[in-house]
């Protein structure tokens, strides 16, 4: 079955960086678009970034452009999210997402807290 396991979250000061990872299994990873979403308290879950495969075309939510970078390693079945210049408003639970065409799959999420 599909499994998505996020890691790499934590507490970071404003202006700092974190790299999130999502290890995927149970499907042909290299064939699917992968995405990151986030869910902050009191807000709706929002799209962060996505990456296609093959080709690796990327797209980002406007507020993340220039600060976040999504990438993938198809040999390792892993998608990454490099987050730089973090702001307190980036505090949220970050989720890895797969849309299979039939069903939406989510990981358990990883907490990112940006605070001094």
ABEGO torsion letter per residue (X at the ends): XBBBBBBGBEBBBBGBBBBBBBBBBGBBAAABBBBBBBBBBGBBBBBABBBBOBGGBBBBBAAABGABBBBBBAAAGBBBBBBBGBBAAABBBBBBBBBAGABBBBBAEBBBBBBX
